[in-house]
């Protein structure tokens, strides 16, 4: 049977070129939000998505020919892995393809908080020359706390180390002799110590029942008033109403959010605050990362369709 590969969200042309060699490609980056997805999925042997397409049990029940799901990214919370396993559907993901881009985003956020060049630029354009107001801080000798120590955190730690930062982290699943600890020099600490000691806290955990709203009012109360929190993982990890309270009351100094519990965050009170950086889920969206992600996922999906084992299996 010929392969039909359905792509419901944005992919770069390089990925489409790879997939065209193994079957018919049906590509519509808006398909995830249209009713005809259910008609198209019925004939798919492969499905490729980002984070908007909800690959739940109901959708999988309509995909009787599906062999493989490709995730253009690393988060898997929009894919029902349990149902995929029951149906013997492989799930592959863009393992490490955007890790460098996300690490650089966090460094950018740290430097933005430290120097506020965007605000200084706006102030100068207004005719001001407030050198005292924009005399701020170095990143050097500040402490970066990592919540979750995986591939992205490791790349972030090596870059932060080059700035002269102190790196600590919490991850109950990381052994003391893994690369980030033994070679980069991340110091393993308790969750409470990471919160209380860090000048900047960067979140790198998946969204699941144990991590949902793990950063909440209690977490903010343990942080320094001068601390900043950066989230590039998933929006549901931070309780946003508690974050708003912490930012507006001065409990913490600022936040950088690339992800939100509801995207886009229409009507969120966070939109009205000046001490928060808000970006539209772009931490991993550099041109280089998108080419890598598209090519990697396309190659792994093509491998599965041709009976070749994948090195990027989630299930």
C-alpha positions in Angstrom: 0.0 0.0 0.0 1.3 3.5 -0.9 2.1 5.7 2.1 0.1 8.9 2.8 1.8 11.3 5.0 -0.4 14.0 6.6 1.3 17.1 8.0 -1.0 19.3 10.0 1.3 22.1 11.1 4.3 24.1 9.9 7.3 22.2 8.4 10.2 23.4 6.4 10.5 22.5 2.8 13.6 20.3 3.4 11.4 17.9 5.4 8.7 17.7 2.7 11.4 16.9 0.1 12.6 13.9 2.2 9.0 12.6 2.8 8.1 13.0 -0.9 10.4 10.1 -1.6 8.4 7.7 0.4 4.8 8.6 -0.2 2.1 11.1 -1.0 2.5 14.2 1.2 -0.7 16.1 2.3 0.5 19.3 3.8 -1.7 22.0 5.3 -0.3 24.0 8.2 -3.8 25.0 9.3 -5.3 21.5 9.1 -5.0 21.0 12.9 -7.8 23.5 13.5 -10.2 22.4 10.8 -12.9 19.7 10.9 -11.7 18.0 7.7 -8.7 16.8 9.7 -10.9 13.8 10.6 -11.5 13.0 7.0 -7.9 13.2 6.0 -6.5 11.3 8.9 -8.5 8.2 8.0 -6.1 7.4 5.1 -2.9 8.5 6.7 0.0 6.0 7.3 2.0 8.8 8.9 1.0 11.9 10.8 3.4 14.8 11.5 2.4 17.5 14.0 3.8 20.3 16.2 2.1 21.1 19.6 -1.3 22.4 18.4 -2.7 19.1 17.0 -4.3 17.1 19.8 -3.4 13.5 18.9 -5.9 11.9 21.4 -7.5 8.5 21.5 -10.5 9.7 19.4 -8.3 10.9 16.6 -6.2 7.8 16.7 -9.4 5.7 16.4 -10.1 7.4 13.1 -6.6 6.7 11.8 -6.9 3.0 11.0 -3.8 2.8 8.8 -1.5 4.9 10.9 2.0 3.5 11.5 4.0 6.5 12.8 3.5 9.9 14.4 6.2 12.5 14.0 6.5 15.4 16.5 8.2 18.5 15.2 9.6 19.3 18.6 10.3 17.5 21.9 7.3 18.1 24.0 4.8 15.1 23.8 2.0 16.3 26.0 -0.4 16.7 23.0 0.1 13.1 22.0 -1.7 10.2 23.8 1.3 7.9 24.0 -0.7 5.3 25.9 -3.2 5.0 23.0 -0.4 5.0 20.5 1.3 2.1 22.2 -1.9 0.1 22.3 -2.3 0.5 18.6 1.4 -0.2 17.9 1.9 3.3 16.4 5.5 4.5 16.7 6.0 8.1 17.9 9.3 9.9 16.9 10.4 13.3 17.9 13.0 15.9 17.1 15.5 14.7 19.7 17.9 17.6 20.6 17.3 19.4 17.2 16.3 22.7 18.8 18.3 22.4 22.1 20.9 25.0 21.1 18.2 27.5 20.1 16.4 27.2 23.4 19.6 27.5 25.3 20.5 30.7 23.5 17.0 32.1 24.1 17.5 31.6 27.9 20.9 33.4 27.7 19.2 36.2 25.8 16.6 36.5 28.5 19.3 36.6 31.2 21.2 39.3 29.4 18.0 41.3 28.7 17.1 41.3 32.4 20.7 42.2 33.3 21.0 45.2 31.0 17.5 46.1 29.7 18.8 47.4 26.4 15.3 47.4 24.9 14.0 49.7 27.6 17.1 51.9 27.4 16.6 52.2 23.6 13.0 53.3 24.0 14.1 55.8 26.6 16.8 57.4 24.4 14.3 57.6 21.5 12.1 59.7 23.8 14.9 62.2 24.1 16.2 61.0 27.5 19.7 60.2 28.7 19.2 58.3 31.9 22.6 56.7 32.5 21.9 56.1 36.2 18.6 54.4 35.6 20.1 51.9 33.3 23.2 51.2 35.4 22.2 47.6 36.1 24.0 44.3 36.6 26.5 41.8 35.2 25.5 38.2 34.7 29.0 37.2 35.9 29.0 35.6 39.4 25.2 35.4 39.4 23.6 32.0 40.1 21.5 30.2 37.4 19.2 27.5 38.8 18.0 24.8 36.5 14.8 22.9 37.2 15.3 19.8 35.1 18.8 18.8 33.8 18.5 17.4 30.3 20.0 18.2 26.9 18.8 21.8 26.8 19.9 22.5 30.4 23.3 21.0 29.6 23.8 23.3 26.6 22.5 26.2 28.6 24.9 25.5 31.5 27.9 25.4 29.2 27.0 28.8 27.8 26.2 30.3 31.2 29.5 29.0 32.5 31.3 31.0 29.8 29.6 34.1 31.2 31.1 33.3 34.6 27.8 32.3 36.2 27.4 29.8 39.0 25.2 26.9 37.9 23.1 24.8 40.2 20.2 22.5 39.4 17.5 20.1 40.6 16.5 16.9 38.9 15.6 13.7 40.8 16.3 11.6 37.7 19.9 12.8 37.1 22.8 10.8 38.5 25.9 12.6 40.0 28.2 11.4 37.2 26.2 12.5 34.2 27.9 14.9 31.8 26.2 18.1 33.0 27.3 17.4 36.6 30.8 15.8 36.1 32.0 17.8 33.1 30.1 21.1 32.9 30.0 21.5 36.7 26.3 21.9 37.5 25.9 21.5 41.2 23.0 19.2 42.2 20.9 20.9 44.9 17.4 20.3 46.4 14.4 21.9 44.8 14.0 24.3 47.7 17.7 25.4 47.5 17.5 26.1 43.8 14.5 28.3 44.4 16.0 30.2 47.3 19.6 30.7 46.1 19.2 31.4 42.3 19.3 34.8 40.7 17.8 33.3 37.5 15.7 30.1 37.4 15.2 28.3 34.1 12.5 25.6 33.8 13.2 22.5 31.7 10.7 19.8 32.6 7.9 18.1 30.6 4.3 18.8 31.4 2.6 16.0 33.2 0.5 15.5 36.3 3.5 15.8 38.6 4.8 19.0 37.1 1.6 20.9 36.4 1.6 24.1 38.4 4.7 23.0 40.2 5.8 26.6 40.2 3.2 28.4 42.3 2.7 30.9 45.1 4.7 28.7 47.5 7.6 28.5 45.0 7.7 32.3 44.5 7.7 32.9 48.3 10.9 30.9 48.5 12.7 33.0 45.7 14.7 36.1 46.2 12.9 39.4 45.5 15.6 40.1 43.0 15.2 36.8 41.2 13.9 36.2 37.7 12.2 33.1 36.3 12.3 31.9 32.7 10.0 29.3 31.2 10.7 27.7 27.8 9.1 24.3 28.6 5.3 24.3 28.9 3.0 27.0 30.2 1.1 24.7 32.6 4.1 24.2 34.7 3.7 27.7 36.2 0.4 28.7 37.9 0.0 32.0 36.0 -2.4 33.7 38.5 0.3 33.1 41.2 3.0 34.4 38.8 0.9 37.6 38.2 0.6 38.1 42.0 4.4 37.6 42.5 5.3 40.0 39.7 2.8 42.7 40.6 3.6 42.6 44.3 7.4 42.6 44.0 7.7 39.1 45.4 10.1 38.4 42.4 11.7 40.9 40.0 10.6 39.5 36.6 9.8 36.6 34.3 10.4 35.6 30.7 7.6 33.4 29.3 7.8 31.8 25.9 5.0 29.4 26.7 1.5 29.8 28.3 -1.2 27.7 29.6 -3.4 28.9 26.8 -1.8 30.0 23.6 -2.1 32.8 22.6 -2.7 34.2 26.1 -5.6 36.5 25.1 -6.9 38.4 28.1 -4.1 37.3 30.5 -3.3 40.0 33.1 0.4 39.2 32.5 0.0 41.2 29.3 -0.3 44.4 31.4 2.9 44.0 33.4 6.2 45.8 32.5 8.5 43.3 34.3 7.7 40.3 32.1 9.1 39.3 28.7 6.5 37.6 26.6 7.3 35.8 23.3 5.0 33.6 21.1 6.5 30.1 21.7 9.6 30.8 19.7 12.5 29.7 21.9 13.3 26.8 19.6 12.2 28.5 16.4 15.4 29.7 14.8 15.9 29.0 11.1 18.7 26.6 11.8 16.7 24.7 14.4 13.7 24.4 12.1 15.7 22.9 9.3 17.3 20.4 11.7 13.9 19.6 13.2 12.1 19.2 9.9 14.9 17.0 8.4 15.3 14.9 11.5 11.6 14.1 12.0 11.1 13.6 8.2 14.0 11.2 8.1 12.8 9.2 11.2 9.2 9.0 9.8 10.6 7.8 6.5 12.7 5.2 8.2 9.7 3.8 10.1 7.7 3.6 6.9 10.5 1.7 5.2 11.0 -0.7 8.1 14.2 0.9 9.4 14.5 1.4 13.2 14.4 5.0 14.5 16.9 6.5 16.8 14.4 9.1 18.1 11.5 6.9 19.4 9.3 8.1 22.1 7.2 4.9 21.9 
